[in-house]
Every structure is written in C-alpha cells, then in structure tokens.
C-alpha cells in the first residue's frame, strides 16, 4: 500500500548536491585542463562581486521563506486550511530555494579559486560564467515567485480549485450518453469471502487503481468489492475490500498496493474535493466575522460549472468488468444527489439570510434545470423547493421574500424571470408580492 508523498522538495536537495559537486570538481578541471582561460576581470573585483552575490542570496532566501509563510498563513485564514498544501507544495517554490542555495554555495566556493596560483588576475573563466548564470537564474526565479503570489487573489484561487475539479471530472466519469450503467445490486456473498483490512495511523484514500484490481480479480477468478472510496479517511482496522468467491491464491499485497493512501485528500479521483474546498471558502466568507457574500457568489460560479459537468456525466459507475464482460470489481461512487447536497446544503444554511446568496442559488438551480438531462431534474426540483423554504423561514417581510426568490446570476445584479423547463408558462417575471406559499 503506497502512501502519496510530497517529493517536490527533493529537487532542492538535488540543487544543493549539484552545487557542491560542481564547486569541488569544476575549478579543478579548469585549473588542470584550461590554466590560461581566465575572465577579463581583476581578482579584487571578482571577490567583491562573488561576496555580494553570496550575501545577497542569503537575504533573498530569507525573503522567500517569509513569502512562503505568508502565502500559507493567508490561504489558511482567508480561504480554507485544506488549500494550504497546494500553495506550500508549489514546485516553483522548491526550485527557487534550490537555485538560491546553489548560487550561494557556488559563489562561496568560487571565492577560494580566485588568484589561486598567486598570479594577478587569475579568475577562472568557466566558474565566473557559472556564477553569472546562477545569478540570472535566481533573478528569473524570484520574478516567477512574485508573479505566483497572484494566485492568492480570490478569483484565481477559486479558478484554480475549479480547474482541478474539472480535470478530475473529465478523467473519472464517462459522458452521460456513452454507456448504460450496470444495475448495481448488493453482491451475493459466495463463499469463501476474504476481507482486506488496513492497519496503521489515519490516512486518506487518494487513489484506487481500478485497472490493477480488475487484472488481479481476473487472474484469481474472483470479485473484489472495494469498501472505501477516494476521500475516505481510514483508521486502524478499517476494512478495505472483500474478495468474494476466492478459490485460487490471490496476492493480497497487490490489492493493498492498488489503494494509494496519504495524509491529505487529492483531486485526482475525487472531484468532490474541489466542491468541498469551494464550499469551505463560501461558508467562511458567510461567517459573521468576515461577512463577504460576494465571495460566496463567486464560489457558487465555480460550483455551478462543476455541477454542470457532473450532470452530463455518467456518475453511476461502481461496476467494472474484464475484457470478457465478467464483473470483477465494485466500488462506491457518489450519486447526483450526493453532489447536490455537498454543493448546496451548507451554503444554503449559512447564506439563508443573504439576499445575494439566495438569488444566486435560485439562478444556479434554474440554470442547471434548463441545461441538464431530465434524469437530473428531480433532485434540482427538490432543491428549488428547499431554497424557497429557506427564504420563507428567514425573511418575514413579503417583499423581501419576493426579492430573495428572484433568479440573479450576480446575486444583486440583473434579475431574470423564473424558468422551469416543464412549465413554459412559468417564464414570467416574479411578482413583487410573491412568496413560497402563493407560488
């Protein structure tokens, strides 16, 4: 069983090792093979330049540490603590640290080879060029870090989270019209039944290699019932899967290896995680301490796009067959109602008293109802009624209720008539005296 690990900082160690090796080997090669190749600069100037570069890299590295700490702290307090890992694991930060450290180390080492032979002006040319190349690379990395801080803007953070969810949806779910889902019934427990169990500290399920499980089940002529799903957190003695009908030897280590665990959830096989993060940002913005419903509306923009894509996909996976069409693996997947509940429940609870949020949610439900196939509309109709009830419960004044029931993609921007695909006559503006009881 593999555990997803953050290896981005290994690159920093490679930069450090490379700089040390180059500082030890390169000047010696220069001195032995190219003793007459020297830089057109005197030793005193070279020493001043190298010293300034080395000391400057130390200060710049400290600044980058402070910048990274600020990014982590800001994202945790302003958006969601679960977004911290994505800012902290930015590969550009790791590469920048590596380049800054390599520049510092090589500049210090190059100082020792200036005028090494005692002759005036003895500044090795290749080492001087290496110091300059590392300096220019450091400047480029620093500019890239400054530009990367733009990701802290709320619109970019929301877009980043939405993009991760869109990639996961496209990779995981087939198109709605591409296949007919298998009818999922509880599997009959054909003896013998063998259970795979996890033992260890709490870890999140990051990825399940379904192709590997299907191949394993086909080899052993069994059915593997996976009992967990990406995003679940496992604790000691948590059941992972049941092997049904095992009459041949099955390598349990391969089954465990097909389930990747880690400290944090990931987007790869879990598009719900993108919705979860967007909901976290929205409800944090709706808290009394922040009171920023516009951010919640912007989060709903991304959530609406993800629901649009999910609604056009076949979510009823769960059954996986081998090349001969024999059922080999089953695994739980979220239903359409699960996705709607995750997207709407908490935001509608915390934003029930916000006219802006309620109007945006009504517009979102209406847009989804119009755009998605009929099989997705029952859940949307139920949420439309729940939103109306939330408005009725939190707005005592009839005029305020009517305003909160208007569909508005901006929250408080451009009102639109009520739309219901099943009722063309309903495409009329909402009257000002409308209320949940008389609509």
Secondary structure, 3 states (H helix, E strand, C coil): CCEECCCCCHHHHHHHHHHHHHHHHHHHHHHHHCCCCECCCCHHHHHHHHHHHHHHHHHHHHHHHHHHHHHHHHHHHHCCHHHHHHHHCCHHHHHHHHHHHHHHHHHHHHHCCCCCCCCCCCCEHHHHHHHHHHHHHHHHHHHHHHHHHHHHCHHHHHHHHHHHHHHHHHHHCCECCCCCCCCCCCCCCCCCEEEEEECCCCEEEEEECHHHHHHHHHHHCCEEEECCCCCCEECCCEEEEEEECCCCCCCHHHHHHCEEEECCCCCCCCHHHHHHHHHHHHHHHCCCCCCCHHHHHHHHHHHHHHHHHHHCECCCCCEEECCCCCEEEEECCCCHHHHHHHHHHHHHHHCCCCHHHHHHHHHHHHHHHHHCCHHHHHHHHHHHHHHHHHHHHHCCCHHHHHHHCCECCCCCCCCECCCCCCCHHHCCCCCCCCCCCCC
